[in-house]
Amino acid sequence: MKASKTTYGIAAACGAALALFVVFVLLRPSDRDVSVSYADFERDLADGKVEEVRIDGTAYRYRVAHDANMRKTIGPQPTLASIIAMRPHGDALPPKVWCER
């Protein structure tokens, strides 16, 4: 029994869907969090590289300028004073800070 053109079309569509799934889901580096030390986080803050910080308890996730990956670290429980102290040295803009809890 020979396969019809419809069968080949369905197989080609399934193959294309699988290829798109691999490209957009499995190979996207921007969805990966990079683990760093808290000292690296503080250094990035002081250098004015941090654009945004999301704090959830003691877990810090932050984004550095011109980098698609989020970085994560564990640090102390945030206080208002520690959030205000996240201002960088020099003329760089302070990061946007979100506290989840």
Phi, psi and omega in degrees: 000129181271148176280143181273171178297328179295319179297317177295322178296318178294317179297320179294320179294319178295320178295318178294320178296319178296319179297317178296321178300314180297315182293312188274341183250309187277331186256009181279109180287341183288346179271000184265138173264136179259124179279132178225167177280160178296328177297322176296320177301313180297322179294317177296321176298312182296328180278354180076022182274340187278127178265323181210151180226133174242120184248126178231096184070247177251005178267126180247127172241132182216158181242132177266146179304139177064029176222126183283338183281143171273145176251147181229150179205167176247132182219192180287160175300127184288147173236168179300320179296320180290328178290318177296327181287357180284006178290136181283164174284149177085208186263005182293148179287145177289154180286159171282134184237129174241131174252118183282328181235000000 
